């Protein structure tokens, strides 16, 4: 039997619809979950502030990775290759934590 999927209605409140800007994400994990802390840091400062923490299962983290890869590919097909600029850009950005 073929399983039919139902569309999901997604609702977002006005205060969340503005979004949160982040230029740094700290990623941690345990055997049962991934924790993503989205933060902002200013150039030259050694302190960042976390504005959102997302906790998800390893399965959902994997699906998120796939969705990001697919959407980055679509973005680059439409707008061109995303450039990551020199070593200076590495001071601020998304980084993995152990």
DRENMIRO-823059 format. One record per atom (N, C-alpha, C): residue in three letters; atom name; x, y, z. Coordinates in pm, 1 decimal, m for minus. Example, Ala and Ser with C-alpha at 12.3 -4.5 7.8 and 13.67 -1.06 7.14 Angstrom:
2
ALA, N, 1319.0, m569.0, 780.0
ALA, CA, 1230.0, m450.0, 780.0
ALA, C, 1320.0, m330.0, 780.0
SER, N, 1285.0, m225.0, 708.0
SER, CA, 1367.0, m106.0, 714.0
SER, C, 1290.0, 3.0, 787.0
END
This chain:
98
UNK, N, 82.6, m119.7, 0.0
UNK, CA, 0.0, 0.0, 0.0
UNK, C, 86.4, 125.3, 0.0
UNK, N, 44.2, 221.2, m76.1
UNK, CA, 114.6, 348.0, m81.7
UNK, C, 63.4, 439.9, 28.1
UNK, N, 157.1, 492.5, 105.4
UNK, CA, 121.0, 581.0, 215.8
UNK, C, 110.4, 724.0, 165.0
UNK, N, m3.3, 789.4, 191.8
UNK, CA, m21.7, 929.2, 150.5
UNK, C, 20.7, 1020.8, 264.3
UNK, N, 95.8, 1123.4, 228.6
UNK, CA, 137.4, 1219.4, 331.2
UNK, C, 41.3, 1337.0, 332.1
UNK, N, 9.9, 1379.9, 450.3
UNK, CA, m77.7, 1494.9, 469.7
UNK, C, 8.0, 1620.6, 480.6
UNK, N, m34.7, 1730.1, 419.4
UNK, CA, 42.1, 1854.4, 435.5
UNK, C, 37.8, 1900.2, 581.5
UNK, N, 146.4, 1961.0, 623.6
UNK, CA, 156.2, 2011.3, 760.6
UNK, C, 130.0, 2160.5, 758.7
UNK, N, 38.3, 2205.3, 841.3
UNK, CA, 12.8, 2348.3, 857.2
UNK, C, 108.1, 2400.9, 962.9
UNK, N, 189.7, 2496.5, 924.5
UNK, CA, 287.8, 2555.0, 1015.5
UNK, C, 241.9, 2695.0, 1051.3
UNK, N, 241.1, 2723.6, 1180.6
UNK, CA, 199.7, 2855.0, 1229.1
UNK, C, 318.5, 2921.0, 1297.3
UNK, N, 336.3, 3050.9, 1273.5
UNK, CA, 443.7, 3125.7, 1339.2
UNK, C, 386.0, 3254.9, 1394.6
UNK, N, 419.1, 3283.2, 1518.9
UNK, CA, 369.1, 3403.8, 1582.8
UNK, C, 442.3, 3525.8, 1528.8
UNK, N, 379.2, 3643.6, 1536.2
UNK, CA, 445.1, 3765.5, 1486.0
UNK, C, 581.9, 3790.6, 1550.4
UNK, N, 595.8, 3764.7, 1680.1
UNK, CA, 725.1, 3791.4, 1746.2
UNK, C, 834.1, 3694.8, 1700.4
UNK, N, 798.3, 3575.0, 1656.9
UNK, CA, 898.1, 3481.1, 1606.0
UNK, C, 923.2, 3498.8, 1456.2
UNK, N, 832.5, 3561.6, 1385.3
UNK, CA, 845.5, 3574.3, 1239.9
UNK, C, 961.1, 3665.4, 1198.8
UNK, N, 1007.5, 3750.7, 1289.0
UNK, CA, 1121.2, 3837.2, 1257.9
UNK, C, 1252.0, 3759.7, 1252.6
UNK, N, 1258.5, 3647.1, 1319.4
UNK, CA, 1379.0, 3565.7, 1320.4
UNK, C, 1484.6, 3618.8, 1415.1
UNK, N, 1591.7, 3543.6, 1426.6
UNK, CA, 1705.2, 3579.9, 1511.2
UNK, C, 1830.0, 3567.9, 1426.3
UNK, N, 1910.0, 3672.7, 1421.0
UNK, CA, 2034.9, 3668.7, 1345.8
UNK, C, 2140.1, 3595.3, 1427.4
UNK, N, 2215.3, 3507.9, 1360.9
UNK, CA, 2323.1, 3434.9, 1425.2
UNK, C, 2441.2, 3426.0, 1330.1
UNK, N, 2562.3, 3450.0, 1382.0
UNK, CA, 2682.0, 3431.5, 1301.7
UNK, C, 2778.0, 3331.1, 1365.5
UNK, N, 2725.6, 3256.8, 1462.7
UNK, CA, 2804.7, 3154.6, 1531.4
UNK, C, 2709.9, 3047.5, 1583.3
UNK, N, 2742.9, 2923.1, 1559.3
UNK, CA, 2665.1, 2814.4, 1618.9
UNK, C, 2761.5, 2717.4, 1685.1
UNK, N, 2729.6, 2680.8, 1807.1
UNK, CA, 2806.8, 2582.9, 1882.0
UNK, C, 2726.8, 2453.3, 1880.4
UNK, N, 2791.8, 2344.5, 1841.8
UNK, CA, 2722.5, 2216.2, 1828.6
UNK, C, 2782.8, 2117.2, 1926.7
UNK, N, 2696.2, 2056.7, 2007.2
UNK, CA, 2737.4, 1951.8, 2099.0
UNK, C, 2644.1, 1833.6, 2083.8
UNK, N, 2685.3, 1718.4, 2133.6
UNK, CA, 2597.7, 1601.6, 2122.4
UNK, C, 2626.2, 1500.0, 2230.9
UNK, N, 2525.7, 1419.2, 2255.3
UNK, CA, 2534.0, 1303.1, 2342.9
UNK, C, 2484.3, 1185.6, 2258.9
UNK, N, 2479.5, 1065.0, 2314.5
UNK, CA, 2427.1, 952.9, 2235.2
UNK, C, 2280.9, 972.6, 2192.3
UNK, N, 2205.8, 1056.1, 2262.9
UNK, CA, 2062.2, 1066.3, 2235.0
UNK, C, 2016.0, 1200.5, 2180.1
UNK, N, 2106.7, 1301.7, 2172.9
UNK, CA, 2060.1, 1432.5, 2126.3
UNK, C, 2174.3, 1517.7, 2072.8
UNK, N, 2135.9, 1613.1, 1988.0
UNK, CA, 2226.3, 1717.1, 1939.7
UNK, C, 2177.1, 1849.0, 1996.2
UNK, N, 2269.7, 1933.1, 2039.7
UNK, CA, 2236.3, 2064.7, 2093.2
UNK, C, 2303.4, 2168.4, 2003.7
UNK, N, 2222.3, 2260.8, 1951.4
UNK, CA, 2273.3, 2368.5, 1866.7
UNK, C, 2244.1, 2500.1, 1937.9
UNK, N, 2349.4, 2570.9, 1976.0
UNK, CA, 2337.1, 2702.4, 2038.4
UNK, C, 2369.9, 2807.7, 1933.0
UNK, N, 2268.7, 2886.7, 1894.5
UNK, CA, 2285.5, 2992.5, 1796.1
UNK, C, 2317.7, 3121.8, 1868.8
UNK, N, 2431.9, 3181.5, 1832.6
UNK, CA, 2482.4, 3298.1, 1904.6
UNK, C, 2523.8, 3407.9, 1808.1
UNK, N, 2554.6, 3523.7, 1865.6
UNK, CA, 2609.5, 3637.3, 1792.4
UNK, C, 2739.1, 3678.2, 1859.5
UNK, N, 2836.5, 3711.6, 1774.7
UNK, CA, 2964.1, 3761.5, 1825.5
UNK, C, 3006.5, 3878.0, 1737.6
UNK, N, 3065.3, 3977.9, 1797.8
UNK, CA, 3114.3, 4093.9, 1723.0
UNK, C, 3262.7, 4077.0, 1694.6
UNK, N, 3309.1, 4127.9, 1580.4
UNK, CA, 3452.2, 4118.1, 1547.7
UNK, C, 3538.2, 4177.6, 1658.5
UNK, N, 3643.7, 4106.1, 1693.7
UNK, CA, 3737.7, 4155.2, 1793.8
UNK, C, 3699.5, 4124.9, 1936.9
UNK, N, 3578.0, 4076.6, 1960.8
UNK, CA, 3537.2, 4043.1, 2097.2
UNK, C, 3555.1, 3893.8, 2121.2
UNK, N, 3579.3, 3857.9, 2245.2
UNK, CA, 3597.9, 3717.6, 2281.1
UNK, C, 3475.4, 3658.2, 2350.7
UNK, N, 3365.1, 3733.2, 2350.9
UNK, CA, 3244.7, 3688.3, 2419.7
UNK, C, 3128.2, 3687.9, 2321.5
UNK, N, 3053.4, 3578.1, 2320.7
UNK, CA, 2935.7, 3566.1, 2235.4
UNK, C, 2814.2, 3543.0, 2323.5
UNK, N, 2697.2, 3584.1, 2274.2
UNK, CA, 2573.5, 3562.9, 2347.9
UNK, C, 2484.9, 3467.6, 2269.1
UNK, N, 2435.3, 3362.7, 2338.4
UNK, CA, 2344.3, 3266.1, 2277.1
UNK, C, 2203.2, 3324.5, 2278.1
UNK, N, 2138.0, 3322.7, 2161.0
UNK, CA, 2002.4, 3374.1, 2148.4
UNK, C, 1898.7, 3264.8, 2130.9
UNK, N, 1942.7, 3144.6, 2094.2
UNK, CA, 1848.7, 3033.2, 2078.7
UNK, C, 1923.1, 2902.1, 2094.9
UNK, N, 1860.8, 2807.5, 2162.6
UNK, CA, 1913.7, 2672.0, 2177.0
UNK, C, 1812.2, 2576.6, 2118.4
UNK, N, 1858.0, 2491.7, 2027.4
UNK, CA, 1773.2, 2391.2, 1965.5
UNK, C, 1828.8, 2254.9, 2004.6
UNK, N, 1742.6, 2169.0, 2056.3
UNK, CA, 1781.4, 2033.5, 2094.6
UNK, C, 1702.1, 1937.8, 2007.1
UNK, N, 1772.9, 1844.3, 1942.9
UNK, CA, 1703.7, 1750.6, 1853.7
UNK, C, 1767.4, 1612.6, 1860.7
UNK, N, 1692.9, 1514.3, 1812.6
UNK, CA, 1743.5, 1377.7, 1808.3
UNK, C, 1850.7, 1366.4, 1700.4
UNK, N, 1938.7, 1266.1, 1710.1
UNK, CA, 2036.8, 1245.6, 1603.1
UNK, C, 1970.3, 1225.2, 1466.9
UNK, N, 1856.9, 1157.5, 1463.7
UNK, CA, 1785.1, 1135.5, 1337.8
UNK, C, 1740.9, 1268.7, 1276.9
UNK, N, 1684.4, 1357.1, 1358.5
UNK, CA, 1640.2, 1486.5, 1307.7
UNK, C, 1757.9, 1576.2, 1271.0
UNK, N, 1870.3, 1565.0, 1342.9
UNK, CA, 1990.4, 1640.4, 1306.1
UNK, C, 2039.5, 1594.1, 1168.9
UNK, N, 2035.2, 1464.9, 1142.7
UNK, CA, 2075.7, 1411.4, 1012.9
UNK, C, 1983.5, 1461.3, 902.1
UNK, N, 1853.1, 1461.5, 928.0
UNK, CA, 1757.4, 1513.6, 829.0
UNK, C, 1778.2, 1662.6, 805.2
UNK, N, 1812.6, 1737.4, 910.4
UNK, CA, 1844.1, 1879.3, 895.8
UNK, C, 1966.4, 1897.1, 805.8
UNK, N, 2070.3, 1816.2, 827.7
UNK, CA, 2189.9, 1821.7, 743.5
UNK, C, 2152.8, 1799.7, 597.2
UNK, N, 2069.9, 1699.4, 570.4
UNK, CA, 2027.7, 1671.7, 432.5
UNK, C, 1949.5, 1788.5, 373.9
UNK, N, 1859.0, 1847.7, 452.3
UNK, CA, 1779.2, 1960.8, 404.3
UNK, C, 1868.4, 2081.1, 374.7
UNK, N, 1967.4, 2106.4, 460.2
UNK, CA, 2060.1, 2217.5, 436.6
UNK, C, 2143.5, 2192.9, 310.8
UNK, N, 2193.7, 2070.4, 293.1
UNK, CA, 2272.3, 2039.1, 173.7
UNK, C, 2188.7, 2060.3, 47.8
UNK, N, 2065.4, 2012.5, 49.0
UNK, CA, 1977.0, 2026.3, m66.8
UNK, C, 1948.6, 2173.3, m97.4
UNK, N, 1921.4, 2251.5, 5.8
UNK, CA, 1889.2, 2392.4, m14.7
UNK, C, 2011.9, 2475.0, m51.7
UNK, N, 2128.8, 2441.3, 1.0
UNK, CA, 2251.3, 2510.1, m40.4
UNK, C, 2280.2, 2482.5, m188.2
UNK, N, 2257.6, 2359.8, m231.5
UNK, CA, 2276.6, 2325.2, m372.6
UNK, C, 2182.2, 2407.9, m460.6
UNK, N, 2054.8, 2416.9, m421.8
UNK, CA, 1957.0, 2495.2, m497.3
UNK, C, 1995.4, 2643.3, m499.3
UNK, N, 2041.2, 2693.9, m385.3
UNK, CA, 2083.6, 2834.0, m375.3
UNK, C, 2196.7, 2861.8, m473.6
UNK, N, 2300.1, 2774.5, m473.3
UNK, CA, 2414.9, 2795.7, m560.3
UNK, C, 2378.9, 2781.0, m707.9
UNK, N, 2284.6, 2694.2, m739.3
UNK, CA, 2238.6, 2681.6, m877.6
UNK, C, 2172.2, 2810.6, m924.4
UNK, N, 2103.1, 2877.4, m834.7
UNK, CA, 2030.7, 2999.2, m869.9
UNK, C, 2117.3, 3125.6, m862.0
UNK, N, 2200.0, 3135.5, m756.3
UNK, CA, 2273.0, 3259.4, m729.6
UNK, C, 2424.0, 3248.7, m747.7
UNK, N, 2475.4, 3130.4, m771.9
UNK, CA, 2619.6, 3112.4, m787.1
UNK, C, 2683.4, 3058.2, m660.2
UNK, N, 2807.3, 3017.0, m676.5
UNK, CA, 2884.1, 2955.9, m566.6
UNK, C, 2896.1, 3050.4, m448.0
UNK, N, 2876.2, 2996.2, m329.8
UNK, CA, 2893.1, 3073.4, m205.6
UNK, C, 3042.4, 3079.9, m176.0
UNK, N, 3092.1, 3201.4, m155.3
UNK, CA, 3234.3, 3220.7, m129.2
UNK, C, 3257.5, 3235.2, 21.0
UNK, N, 3358.8, 3166.8, 69.6
UNK, CA, 3404.1, 3181.7, 207.9
UNK, C, 3536.7, 3255.9, 199.8
UNK, N, 3541.7, 3375.5, 255.5
UNK, CA, 3658.1, 3460.7, 242.8
UNK, C, 3764.9, 3425.8, 345.9
UNK, N, 3889.5, 3428.3, 305.2
UNK, CA, 4011.5, 3409.4, 383.6
UNK, C, 4001.7, 3373.6, 530.1
UNK, N, 4113.3, 3377.2, 595.0
UNK, CA, 4123.5, 3339.6, 736.6
UNK, C, 4047.6, 3433.6, 828.7
UNK, N, 4032.7, 3560.1, 789.7
UNK, CA, 3960.7, 3655.8, 873.5
UNK, C, 3818.2, 3608.2, 899.6
UNK, N, 3756.0, 3545.0, 799.8
UNK, CA, 3617.9, 3499.0, 814.5
UNK, C, 3607.2, 3384.3, 913.5
UNK, N, 3718.5, 3316.4, 939.9
UNK, CA, 3713.7, 3202.9, 1031.3
UNK, C, 3701.9, 3247.0, 1177.0
UNK, N, 3733.5, 3373.4, 1204.4
UNK, CA, 3721.7, 3421.9, 1341.2
UNK, C, 3576.1, 3432.6, 1383.7
UNK, N, 3487.9, 3458.6, 1287.8
UNK, CA, 3345.5, 3467.7, 1314.7
UNK, C, 3278.2, 3373.1, 1217.6
UNK, N, 3189.7, 3291.2, 1266.9
UNK, CA, 3117.9, 3201.3, 1178.1
UNK, C, 3072.7, 3076.9, 1250.7
UNK, N, 3020.5, 2985.8, 1175.6
UNK, CA, 2969.8, 2863.5, 1233.2
UNK, C, 3084.2, 2765.6, 1250.5
UNK, N, 3097.6, 2714.7, 1371.5
UNK, CA, 3208.4, 2625.7, 1404.0
UNK, C, 3156.8, 2505.2, 1480.4
UNK, N, 3227.0, 2394.9, 1468.5
UNK, CA, 3192.1, 2275.7, 1543.8
UNK, C, 3260.8, 2281.9, 1678.7
UNK, N, 3190.7, 2235.3, 1781.2
UNK, CA, 3255.5, 2221.1, 1911.5
UNK, C, 3263.5, 2071.8, 1942.0
UNK, N, 3357.5, 2033.6, 2024.7
UNK, CA, 3374.3, 1891.2, 2053.7
UNK, C, 3289.7, 1849.3, 2170.9
END
